[in-house]
């Protein structure tokens, strides 16, 4: 326990927190801290003098916590953290706020119509430990931003806030912070899924429309973008989400640097699948509104594809696309297009499985991304595979399954040799994106593992 008497012992380290950026723990800095520590504290507090190694062990947690409480920001066509280039590779973990894959024990919240339930804290912790072991820096999660339209949602109905629905979101943000991982979250979804999306807002606004998640939808779906009342409802939801105070951190989502940014939506479009019919006016209004609530947040364009008409919107920081399957030519074209406005580009989703014979290999796909990281303006900042599932914690003997054929289950003994080869390639790539080299070996991850207060990756 820290007492008032002991607080001066930390003074040399806490003073570092007032710096504009935390300095590297160089030999010269360590010597300065060592001299300050040993000058008066041992005699005053009857403690043993420190050594270089002890000073390093005391300073490192302070440095890590300051970095975790610092914002990722954009500088031209790259992202930065604490004055250094920051890459954004990781995973989609869409179910962190609300799941559709597990039927909980009797008595736990469950909405049978959509098979919806809250993931356990143990599942969330295990995923964070897994991602840290894999070398990930970023999570993209729909249900940390999209939560409307069913009884377990943040917004079960128009302007009704369900405080209980925040707990798994709060805990996910807290655990990501503890593991040194950042989050981006879409704010709505193009499809009529269990966690909600634009069709819920359309229905809130009196539009009797739903989607069978097919390639063609009725023309009135454009009311989501053009009807001022419906746009106002969406902004009300965004405000309720971003101004929520997380009890684990004491910060609103707008304030917390763990949430790197918000995406205007997931795979947004118009009546026809892939048409990118998302009006400039709507995108500008939503991006400006996010920035008004959270000025330090990055805003990602949620159009499905790089929308040329959006490139000039100043409030958009990052553009993105999804790859089913990976395609090197498309990747190069997307990078070249976004480079024209000197902004970053993110591979927001991709098929990692190598099951599609027309896919570019992961080695070549990753090679294109990695080769740009030494450039002055890399443009492409990283990639996020679709999607990660682990155990049905507290049952650490069963992995959670999903039905789309893209679930990655790290460490599952039933994985095929091909799956483990692909997972190893992903892990090696993530570490290379951080300037580190690891072997093809896949280290085990404890289930559920610890909450990582003292893990410094």
C-alpha positions in Angstrom: 0.0 0.0 0.0 1.3 3.5 -0.9 1.3 5.8 2.1 2.0 9.5 2.2 5.4 8.7 3.8 6.3 6.4 0.8 5.1 8.7 -2.0 8.4 10.7 -2.2 10.1 7.5 -3.2 8.2 7.7 -6.5 8.8 11.4 -7.0 11.7 11.1 -9.6 9.5 8.8 -11.7 6.2 10.7 -11.3 8.0 13.8 -12.4 8.5 12.2 -15.8 4.8 12.1 -16.3 4.7 15.9 -16.6 6.9 15.7 -19.8 5.3 16.3 -23.1 6.4 12.8 -24.1 7.9 10.1 -22.0 11.7 9.9 -22.7 13.3 6.7 -23.7 14.9 4.8 -20.8 18.4 5.5 -22.0 21.6 4.9 -20.0 21.9 8.7 -19.3 18.3 9.0 -18.0 18.7 5.9 -15.8 21.8 7.5 -14.3 20.0 10.7 -13.6 17.1 8.9 -11.9 19.6 6.8 -9.9 21.4 9.9 -8.6 18.1 11.5 -7.6 16.9 8.4 -5.8 20.2 7.7 -3.9 20.9 11.4 -3.1 18.7 11.6 0.0 16.0 8.9 0.1 18.0 6.0 1.6 19.1 8.0 4.7 15.7 9.7 5.0 13.6 6.6 4.7 16.1 4.0 6.0 16.0 2.1 2.7 18.7 0.4 0.7 20.3 2.4 -2.1 19.1 1.6 -5.5 21.0 0.1 -8.4 20.7 0.7 -12.1 18.7 -2.5 -12.5 16.3 -1.5 -9.7 15.8 2.0 -11.2 15.0 0.4 -14.6 12.4 -1.9 -12.9 10.8 1.1 -11.2 10.8 3.3 -14.2 9.5 0.8 -16.8 5.9 0.5 -15.3 5.6 4.3 -15.2 6.7 4.6 -18.8 4.3 1.9 -19.9 1.3 3.4 -18.0 2.0 6.8 -19.5 2.2 5.4 -23.0 -1.1 3.5 -22.4 -2.7 6.7 -21.3 -1.4 8.6 -24.4 -3.4 9.1 -27.6 -2.5 7.5 -30.9 -2.6 10.3 -33.5 -2.2 10.8 -37.2 0.8 12.5 -38.8 0.3 12.6 -42.6 -0.1 9.0 -43.9 1.0 7.2 -40.7 -0.1 6.9 -37.1 2.1 7.9 -34.1 2.3 7.2 -30.4 4.6 9.2 -28.1 6.4 10.6 -31.1 7.1 7.3 -32.7 5.5 5.4 -35.6 2.7 3.1 -34.5 1.4 0.2 -36.5 -2.1 -1.2 -36.2 -2.2 -4.9 -36.8 -4.5 -7.2 -34.9 -7.9 -8.9 -35.0 -11.6 -8.4 -35.3 -13.3 -9.7 -32.1 -16.8 -8.6 -32.9 -18.6 -10.2 -29.9 -16.9 -8.5 -27.0 -19.9 -6.3 -26.0 -22.6 -8.8 -26.9 -22.3 -12.4 -28.2 -24.5 -14.6 -30.4 -22.5 -17.9 -30.1 -23.0 -19.1 -26.5 -26.2 -20.0 -24.6 -25.5 -18.9 -21.0 -26.5 -20.8 -17.9 -30.1 -20.6 -16.8 -30.8 -17.3 -15.1 -28.2 -15.3 -17.0 -29.3 -12.6 -19.4 -30.3 -14.2 -22.8 -32.4 -13.0 -25.7 -33.5 -16.2 -27.5 -34.7 -14.4 -30.7 -31.1 -13.5 -31.6 -29.3 -16.0 -29.4 -27.8 -12.9 -27.7 -25.9 -13.0 -24.4 -23.1 -11.1 -22.6 -19.7 -12.8 -22.8 -18.1 -13.6 -19.5 -15.3 -11.5 -18.1 -13.1 -14.6 -18.4 -13.7 -14.8 -22.1 -12.7 -11.2 -22.5 -9.5 -11.6 -20.4 -8.5 -14.7 -22.4 -8.9 -13.0 -25.7 -6.7 -10.1 -24.5 -4.0 -12.5 -23.3 -4.2 -14.3 -26.7 -3.9 -11.1 -28.7 -0.9 -10.0 -26.6 0.8 -13.4 -27.2 0.1 -13.0 -30.9 1.7 -9.5 -31.0 -1.5 -7.6 -31.8 -1.8 -3.9 -31.1 -5.4 -3.2 -32.3 -8.9 -4.8 -31.9 -11.8 -3.9 -34.1 -15.1 -4.9 -32.4 -18.6 -4.1 -33.7 -20.3 -4.7 -30.4 -18.2 -2.2 -28.6 -19.8 0.5 -30.7 -23.0 -1.0 -32.2 -25.6 -1.9 -29.5 -29.2 -1.1 -30.4 -32.5 -2.7 -30.9 -32.7 -5.7 -28.5 -33.3 -6.0 -24.8 -29.6 -6.6 -24.1 -28.5 -3.5 -26.1 -27.2 -0.2 -24.8 -30.2 1.2 -26.6 -33.0 -1.4 -26.5 -35.4 1.2 -27.9 -35.3 4.8 -29.0 -33.6 7.0 -26.3 -33.8 4.2 -23.7 -30.4 3.5 -22.1 -29.7 0.1 -20.6 -26.9 0.6 -18.1 -26.4 -3.1 -17.6 -25.3 -3.5 -21.3 -22.2 -1.3 -20.6 -20.5 -3.8 -18.3 -18.9 -6.0 -21.0 -18.0 -3.0 -23.0 -16.5 -1.3 -20.0 -14.5 -4.4 -19.0 -13.3 -5.0 -22.6 -11.9 -1.4 -22.7 -10.3 -1.9 -19.3 -8.7 -5.2 -20.2 -7.5 -3.8 -23.5 -5.8 -1.0 -21.6 -4.2 -3.5 -19.1 -2.8 -5.5 -22.0 -1.5 -2.5 -24.0 -4.0 -3.0 -26.9 -6.0 -0.3 -28.6 -9.6 -0.5 -29.8 -11.5 0.8 -32.8 -15.3 0.3 -33.0 -17.9 0.9 -35.8 -20.9 2.9 -34.6 -23.5 1.3 -36.7 -23.9 -1.7 -39.1 -25.0 -1.9 -42.7 -26.9 -5.1 -41.9 -29.8 -6.2 -39.8 -27.7 -8.2 -37.3 -28.4 -9.2 -33.7 -26.3 -6.3 -32.3 -28.3 -3.7 -34.3 -27.5 -1.2 -37.0 -28.9 1.2 -39.4 -32.2 -0.7 -39.8 -33.0 -0.2 -36.1 -32.6 3.6 -36.6 -34.8 3.4 -39.7 -37.5 1.6 -37.7 -37.1 4.2 -34.8 -37.9 6.8 -37.5 -41.0 5.1 -38.7 -39.6 3.4 -41.7 -41.1 -0.1 -41.8 -38.1 -1.7 -43.4 -35.9 -4.7 -42.6 -33.2 -6.7 -44.4 -32.7 -10.3 -45.1 -29.0 -9.4 -45.5 -29.2 -9.8 -49.2 -27.5 -7.9 -52.0 -30.6 -5.7 -52.7 -32.5 -3.5 -50.2 -35.4 -1.2 -50.7 -34.6 2.4 -51.7 -35.8 3.8 -48.3 -32.7 2.5 -46.6 -31.1 5.8 -47.8 -33.4 7.6 -45.2 -30.7 6.6 -42.6 -28.4 9.1 -44.3 -30.9 11.7 -45.5 -33.7 11.9 -43.0 -32.8 14.6 -40.5 -34.8 13.0 -37.7 -33.2 9.6 -38.1 -29.7 11.2 -38.3 -30.6 13.0 -35.1 -31.5 9.7 -33.4 -28.1 8.3 -34.5 -26.3 11.3 -33.1 -28.2 10.9 -29.8 -27.0 7.3 -29.6 -23.4 8.3 -30.3 -23.6 10.9 -27.5 -24.9 8.4 -25.0 -22.2 6.0 -25.9 -19.2 8.3 -26.0 -20.2 10.2 -22.8 -20.6 7.0 -20.7 -18.1 6.9 -17.8 -16.3 3.5 -17.5 -16.2 2.6 -13.8 -13.1 0.5 -14.3 -11.1 3.6 -15.5 -13.1 6.6 -14.4 -12.9 7.9 -18.0 -15.6 8.4 -20.6 -15.2 6.5 -23.9 -14.6 9.9 -25.5 -11.7 10.5 -23.1 -10.0 7.1 -23.0 -7.0 6.8 -25.3 -7.5 3.0 -25.3 -10.2 3.6 -27.8 -8.1 4.8 -30.7 -11.0 5.7 -32.9 -14.5 5.2 -34.1 -15.6 4.0 -37.5 -18.7 5.7 -39.0 -20.1 2.2 -39.6 -19.4 -1.4 -40.7 -19.5 -2.0 -44.5 -21.8 0.9 -45.1 -23.5 1.3 -48.5 -26.8 2.0 -50.1 -29.6 -0.2 -51.6 -27.1 -2.4 -53.6 -24.4 -4.3 -51.9 -21.0 -2.7 -52.5 -22.4 0.4 -54.1 -20.6 2.8 -51.6 -23.7 5.0 -51.7 -23.0 6.8 -48.5 -23.5 10.6 -48.9 -20.6 13.0 -48.3 -23.0 15.2 -46.3 -23.8 12.4 -43.8 -20.3 11.3 -43.5 -19.1 14.8 -42.9 -21.8 15.5 -40.3 -21.1 12.3 -38.3 -17.3 12.7 -38.4 -17.7 16.3 -37.2 -20.0 15.2 -34.4 -17.6 12.5 -33.2 -14.8 15.0 -33.2 -16.9 17.5 -31.3 -17.5 14.9 -28.5 -14.0 13.4 -28.7 -11.5 15.7 -30.3 -8.6 13.3 -29.9 -10.3 10.3 -31.4 -9.4 9.2 -34.9 -12.4 8.8 -37.3 -12.4 5.9 -39.8 -14.6 6.0 -42.9 -17.1 3.1 -42.6 -17.9 2.8 -46.3 -17.4 -0.7 -47.7 -14.5 0.2 -49.9 -12.5 3.4 -50.4 -15.1 6.0 -51.4 -13.4 8.5 -53.7 -16.0 11.1 -52.8 -15.0 11.0 -49.2 -11.3 11.5 -49.6 -11.5 15.2 -49.2 -13.4 15.2 -46.0 -11.0 16.7 -43.5 -12.4 15.1 -40.4 -11.8 11.6 -41.7 -8.4 10.2 -40.5 -8.3 6.7 -41.9 -9.7 4.8 -44.9 -10.3 1.1 -45.0 -11.5 -1.9 -47.0 -12.2 -5.6 -46.5 -10.6 -8.5 -48.4 -12.5 -11.7 -49.1 -10.2 -13.1 -50.2 -6.8 -11.3 -49.9 -6.0 -9.6 -53.2 -2.6 -8.0 -53.8 -3.7 -6.0 -56.8 -6.7 -4.5 -54.9 -4.5 -3.8 -51.9 -1.9 -1.9 -54.0 -4.7 0.1 -55.8 -6.3 1.0 -52.4 -3.0 2.2 -51.0 -2.3 4.3 -54.1 -5.7 5.9 -54.0 -5.5 6.9 -50.3 -1.9 8.1 -50.7 -3.3 10.8 -53.0 -4.7 12.5 -49.9 -1.7 11.7 -47.6 -3.8 9.7 -45.0 -3.5 6.2 -43.5 -5.1 3.1 -44.9 -6.1 0.0 -42.9 -7.0 -3.5 -44.0 -10.1 -3.7 -41.8 -10.9 -7.3 -42.4 -9.5 -10.2 -44.4 -9.8 -14.0 -44.8 -6.8 -15.6 -43.2 -7.6 -19.2 -43.9 -6.1 -19.8 -47.4 -9.1 -21.9 -48.2 -10.0 -19.8 -51.3 -7.8 -20.8 -54.3 -8.0 -17.4 -55.8 -6.6 -15.7 -52.7 -3.2 -14.0 -52.7 -1.0 -15.8 -50.2 -0.7 -14.3 -46.7 3.1 -14.1 -47.2 2.8 -11.9 -50.3 -0.1 -9.9 -48.8 1.8 -9.2 -45.6 5.0 -8.6 -47.6 3.3 -5.6 -49.4 2.2 -4.2 -46.0 5.6 -4.7 -44.3 7.6 -3.4 -47.2 6.1 0.1 -46.8 6.8 0.5 -43.1 10.2 1.9 -43.6 8.9 4.6 -46.0 8.5 8.2 -44.8 4.8 7.9 -45.4 3.8 4.2 -45.2 0.1 4.9 -45.9 -0.9 1.3 -45.0 -0.8 1.1 -41.2 -1.8 -2.5 -40.6 -4.4 -5.2 -40.9 -7.0 -7.0 -38.9 -7.9 -10.6 -39.5 -11.5 -11.9 -39.3 -12.1 -13.2 -36.6 -10.9 -14.4 -33.2 -12.7 -16.9 -30.9 -11.3 -18.7 -27.8 -12.7 -20.8 -25.0 -16.2 -20.8 -23.5 -14.8 -19.5 -20.2 -15.2 -20.6 -17.4 -15.1 -23.8 -19.4 -11.5 -24.0 -20.6 -12.1 -27.3 -22.3 -14.4 -26.1 -25.1 -13.7 -23.5 -27.8 -16.5 -21.3 -29.0 -17.5 -22.0 -32.6 -18.8 -19.6 -35.2 -20.5 -20.5 -38.5 -18.9 -18.3 -41.1 -15.8 -20.4 -41.7 -13.4 -17.7 -40.7 -13.1 -18.2 -36.9 -9.5 -18.4 -35.7 -9.1 -20.4 -32.5 -5.5 -20.0 -31.2 -4.2 -23.2 -29.6 -7.2 -25.4 -30.4 -5.9 -29.0 -30.5 -8.4 -29.7 -33.3 -6.8 -27.1 -35.6 -5.7 -28.5 -39.0 -2.0 -28.2 -39.9 -2.9 -25.6 -42.5 -4.7 -23.5 -39.8 -1.8 -23.6 -37.5 0.6 -22.7 -40.3 -1.6 -19.7 -41.1 -1.8 -18.6 -37.5 1.9 -18.8 -37.2 2.3 -16.6 -40.2 -0.1 -14.1 -38.6 1.9 -14.0 -35.4 5.2 -13.6 -37.1 3.8 -10.8 -39.2 2.4 -8.9 -36.2 5.8 -9.0 -34.5 7.5 -7.8 -37.7 5.2 -4.9 -37.8 6.6 -3.9 -34.4 10.2 -4.4 -35.6 10.6 -7.8 -33.8 11.3 -11.3 -35.1 9.8 -14.4 -33.7 10.0 -18.1 -34.8 7.1 -20.1 -36.1 6.5 -21.6 -32.7 3.1 -20.8 -31.2 3.3 -20.2 -27.4 0.5 -21.5 -25.2 -2.0 -19.1 -23.7 -3.4 -19.7 -20.3 -7.2 -19.9 -19.9 -8.4 -17.4 -18.9 -5.0 -16.0 -17.9 -4.3 -12.9 -15.8 -5.7 -9.4 -16.1 -2.2 -8.2 -16.9 -1.7 -5.2 -14.7 2.0 -5.8 -14.8 2.5 -6.9 -18.4 4.6 -4.4 -20.4 4.5 -5.5 -24.0 
